[in-house]
């Protein structure tokens, strides 16, 4: 019975309007629930016509339970002509209002829109629609999300479904998305009365496992929050506001640092709430302070898009980078895209690569694919750069840089050369050394000589004769002539440094009146080819120090010193030695 709120007439007829005053019925939620209960009772008593009329009335009033039941009747053609198109419309309407079973049915009836079909199927399974579990298992298997697929498969196995029991046994046997444990696999096999032919080999293998079986615990739904995040994004894209609110509330119930971020976006965008941008941003900032990656990412999106707030690219970059620093869990792919495409700054290939790598490690198929593409691109950059080295070195540097930032280690040896000589960029000797070192540590043989040269000449690092000699010797053994020349140069420099040091010590002894020892050391320096030492020996002969004065001999030493490359045109050195001797 329905009572008209206008005239009070109680009508046993389930029509859209009151038969007395023609006022359209307006039913409260509790009244709709009473009618649904009444319809179910009538249906159980085989009073199908009145039950169908109630569902038609509720569907006309937009009640989701009525829409679902009427869609089911129209789909099967129970007491009414079968109307598949009308059933699709009613399922769609009920699904948009959040009915899980209708979402499942609607996912099957959608044609030519796989994205929406997957959305409704994932939503139905998330909201606990048992009918959706087998398809959800297939969906997440296709997505290569093994843990989530195993979760839904285990729920099906709980209903003693043979195929699900066999699948869970296989998964525990090989550790596919669940703990690898043969005795847990045996527990599932023991629940099968008769193994199908296609699974006989697996059945017999697990039956042979020694020991008693162990009842496994249900796999945890570890990806639940990530799936909700994806569904929230899709619901927003498709404009399903009721679903969006339900998902945001569901996410908020988990009590994590990210719990309220999506509700904050509903406040900002005015979806199901009065629009309050300031309140939404304050919630997001509070979440960021609690180290919420999603909160930082959403704030970055807000300031980049500039729709609800004034656009601020610098602030957007700050929040995007903060999200990346926090780890980016669940957002690796989208954050990687931000820095790969140069959304808020120059493309940061190194950061994008690290985010995709972390995402790939966590099992993200999208990150794995983008990582593969980056690997292909970085090699292509390197090949193109080597082609342009002679004709367009500045462009070659840019491509080498992209290749290096994308993680292509062989490119480090080449770009180090550009930094060392300032081609296509400013001279940066420290950067050159760092790139050579990375290439060397990665096993690039071409970097051995370059790194040895850095130690030999103090390029970006302090001079180190032993390390330079070691690396250049290896390069020489590999057939490098330039390494051989560099080795000769550093040994010559080492020799000159030693002679100069010996000469300085000799002159110090001369000043201390130890003339004999000083003369012996000067003679050694002279034999090693130091012209200044030869000239000093000539001075000793001219002044008669440690020997008889002999001007003729002195002149011969002066000539020899000139041949060795040393002259004293104004005789400053001779006068200095004479002055020191006279003072003593």
Residue pairs with C-beta under 8 A, 6 or more apart in sequence:
1 10
1 11
1 12
2 10
2 11
2 14
2 25
2 27
2 35
3 9
3 10
4 10
4 11
4 18
4 20
4 21
4 23
4 25
5 23
5 25
5 26
6 18
6 21
6 23
7 18
7 20
7 21
7 23
9 18
9 19
9 20
9 21
11 18
11 19
11 20
13 19
13 53
14 35
14 50
14 53
14 54
14 56
14 57
15 25
15 57
16 24
16 25
16 57
16 60
16 61
17 23
17 24
17 25
18 24
18 25
25 57
25 61
27 35
27 61
27 63
32 58
32 61
32 63
32 65
32 66
33 65
35 54
35 57
35 58
35 66
36 54
36 58
36 63
36 65
36 66
36 69
38 54
39 50
39 51
39 54
39 55
39 58
39 69
40 51
42 48
42 50
42 51
42 54
43 51
48 78
48 79
49 79
52 70
52 73
52 78
52 79
52 80
54 66
55 66
55 69
55 70
55 73
56 66
56 70
57 66
58 65
58 66
58 67
58 69
58 70
59 66
59 67
59 70
59 90
62 93
62 97
64 93
64 94
64 97
64 98
64 99
64 102
65 94
65 99
67 90
67 91
67 93
67 94
67 97
67 99
67 102
68 90
68 91
68 94
68 99
68 101
68 102
70 90
71 86
71 87
71 88
71 89
71 90
71 91
71 94
71 102
71 105
72 78
72 87
72 105
73 79
73 80
74 80
74 82
74 83
74 84
74 86
74 87
74 90
75 82
75 84
75 87
75 91
75 105
76 82
77 83
84 109
87 109
88 106
88 109
90 102
91 102
91 105
91 106
91 109
92 102
92 106
93 102
94 102
95 102
95 103
95 105
95 106
95 120
95 123
96 240
96 242
96 243
97 242
98 127
98 242
98 243
98 246
100 123
100 124
100 127
100 128
100 129
100 132
101 124
101 129
101 131
103 120
103 121
103 123
103 124
103 127
103 129
103 132
104 120
104 121
104 124
104 125
104 129
104 131
104 132
104 135
106 120
107 116
107 117
107 118
107 119
107 120
107 121
107 124
107 132
107 135
108 117
108 135
110 116
110 117
110 120
115 234
116 238
118 139
119 231
119 234
119 235
119 238
121 132
121 135
121 136
121 139
122 136
122 139
122 227
122 230
122 231
123 231
123 243
123 247
124 131
124 132
124 136
125 132
125 133
125 135
125 136
125 139
125 152
126 224
126 227
126 228
126 231
126 250
130 155
130 159
133 152
133 155
133 156
134 152
134 156
134 164
136 152
137 149
137 152
137 153
137 156
137 164
140 146
140 148
140 149
140 152
141 149
143 365
144 363
144 365
145 223
145 363
145 365
146 176
146 177
146 363
147 177
147 178
147 219
147 222
147 223
147 363
148 221
148 222
148 223
148 227
149 177
150 168
150 171
150 176
150 177
150 178
150 219
151 218
151 219
151 220
151 221
153 164
153 167
153 168
153 171
154 164
154 168
154 178
154 216
154 218
154 219
155 218
156 164
157 164
157 165
157 167
157 168
157 188
158 218
160 191
162 192
162 196
165 188
165 189
165 191
165 192
166 188
166 189
166 192
166 195
166 196
166 199
166 202
166 203
168 178
168 185
168 188
168 216
169 185
169 186
169 188
169 189
169 202
169 206
170 176
170 185
170 202
171 177
171 178
171 185
172 178
172 179
172 180
172 181
172 182
172 184
172 185
172 188
172 216
173 180
173 182
173 185
173 202
173 205
173 206
174 180
177 219
178 184
178 216
178 219
179 216
181 214
181 216
182 206
182 209
183 209
183 211
183 212
183 213
183 214
184 213
184 214
184 215
184 216
185 206
185 209
186 206
186 207
186 209
186 213
186 214
187 213
187 214
187 215
187 216
188 216
189 195
189 203
189 206
189 207
189 213
190 213
192 203
195 203
224 254
225 251
225 254
225 256
225 258
225 330
226 330
228 247
228 250
228 251
229 251
229 262
229 294
229 330
231 243
231 247
232 244
232 247
232 248
232 251
232 262
235 241
235 243
235 244
235 247
236 244
241 271
241 272
242 272
244 266
244 271
244 272
245 266
245 271
245 272
247 262
248 262
248 263
248 265
248 266
249 263
251 258
251 259
251 262
252 259
252 260
252 262
252 263
253 259
257 287
257 290
257 291
257 292
257 295
258 287
258 292
258 293
258 294
258 295
260 283
260 287
261 283
261 284
261 287
261 292
261 294
261 295
261 298
262 294
263 283
264 279
264 280
264 281
264 283
264 284
264 287
264 295
264 298
265 271
265 280
265 298
266 272
266 273
266 280
267 273
267 275
267 276
267 277
267 279
267 280
267 283
268 275
268 276
268 277
268 280
268 281
268 302
268 308
269 275
269 308
270 276
277 308
277 309
280 308
281 299
281 302
281 309
284 295
284 298
284 299
284 302
285 295
285 299
287 294
287 295
288 295
288 296
288 299
288 319
288 322
291 326
292 326
293 323
293 326
293 327
293 328
293 329
293 330
293 331
294 323
294 330
294 331
296 319
296 320
296 322
296 323
296 326
297 319
297 320
297 323
297 328
297 331
297 334
297 335
299 316
299 319
300 316
300 317
300 318
300 319
300 320
300 323
300 338
300 344
301 316
302 308
302 309
302 316
303 309
303 311
303 312
303 313
303 315
303 316
303 319
304 311
304 313
304 316
304 343
304 344
305 311
306 312
313 344
316 344
317 344
317 345
320 335
320 338
320 339
320 343
320 344
323 331
323 335
324 335
324 339
324 351
324 355
327 358
328 335
328 355
328 358
328 359
329 362
332 355
332 356
332 358
332 359
332 362
332 364
332 367
333 355
333 356
333 359
333 364
333 366
333 367
333 370
335 355
336 351
336 352
336 353
336 355
336 356
336 359
336 367
336 370
337 343
337 352
337 370
338 344
338 352
339 345
339 347
339 348
339 349
339 351
339 352
339 355
340 347
340 348
340 349
340 352
340 370
340 374
341 347
342 348
347 402
347 405
348 405
349 374
349 378
349 402
349 405
349 406
349 407
350 405
350 406
350 407
352 374
353 371
353 374
353 405
353 406
353 407
355 367
356 367
356 370
356 371
356 374
357 367
357 371
358 367
359 366
359 367
359 368
360 367
360 368
360 371
374 406
374 407
375 406
375 407
375 408
377 402
377 406
378 402
378 403
378 406
378 407
378 408
378 411
379 403
379 408
381 399
381 400
381 402
381 403
381 406
381 408
381 411
382 399
382 400
382 403
382 408
382 410
382 411
382 414
384 399
385 395
385 396
385 397
385 398
385 399
385 400
385 403
385 411
385 414
386 396
386 414
388 395
388 396
388 399
389 396
393 418
393 423
393 424
394 423
394 424
395 424
396 418
396 424
397 415
397 418
397 423
397 424
397 425
398 424
400 411
400 414
400 415
400 418
401 415
403 411
404 411
404 412
404 415
404 435
409 438
409 439
409 442
409 444
410 439
410 442
410 444
412 435
412 436
412 438
412 439
412 442
412 444
412 447
413 435
413 436
413 439
413 444
413 446
413 447
413 450
415 435
416 431
416 432
416 433
416 434
416 435
416 436
416 439
416 447
416 450
417 423
417 432
417 450
418 424
418 425
419 425
419 427
419 428
419 429
419 431
419 432
419 435
420 427
420 429
420 432
420 450
420 459
421 427
422 428
429 459
429 460
430 460
431 460
432 454
432 459
432 460
433 451
433 454
433 459
433 460
433 461
434 460
436 447
436 450
436 451
436 454
437 447
437 451
439 446
439 447
439 450
440 447
440 448
440 451
445 478
448 471
448 474
448 475
448 478
449 471
449 472
449 475
449 480
449 482
449 483
449 486
451 471
452 467
452 468
452 470
452 471
452 472
452 474
452 475
452 483
452 486
453 459
453 468
453 472
453 486
454 460
454 461
455 461
455 463
455 464
455 465
455 467
455 468
455 471
456 463
456 465
456 468
456 472
456 486
456 489
456 490
457 463
465 490
465 494
468 490
469 487
469 490
469 491
472 483
472 486
472 487
472 490
473 483
473 487
475 483
476 483
476 484
476 487
495 528
499 525
499 528
499 529
499 530
499 533
500 530
502 521
502 524
502 525
503 521
503 522
503 525
503 530
503 532
503 533
505 521
506 518
506 521
506 522
506 525
506 533
506 536
507 518
507 536
509 517
509 518
509 521
510 518
510 577
510 580
511 580
513 584
515 540
515 545
515 546
516 546
519 537
519 540
519 545
519 546
522 533
522 536
522 537
522 540
523 533
523 537
525 532
525 533
526 533
526 534
526 537
529 564
530 564
530 566
531 560
531 561
531 562
531 563
531 564
531 565
531 566
532 561
532 566
532 573
534 557
534 560
534 561
534 564
534 566
535 557
535 558
535 561
535 566
535 568
535 573
535 574
536 573
536 577
537 557
538 553
538 554
538 555
538 556
538 557
538 558
538 560
538 561
539 545
539 554
539 573
539 574
539 577
539 578
540 546
540 547
540 577
541 547
541 549
541 550
541 551
541 553
541 554
541 557
542 549
542 550
542 551
542 554
542 574
543 549
543 577
543 578
543 581
544 550
545 581
561 567
568 574
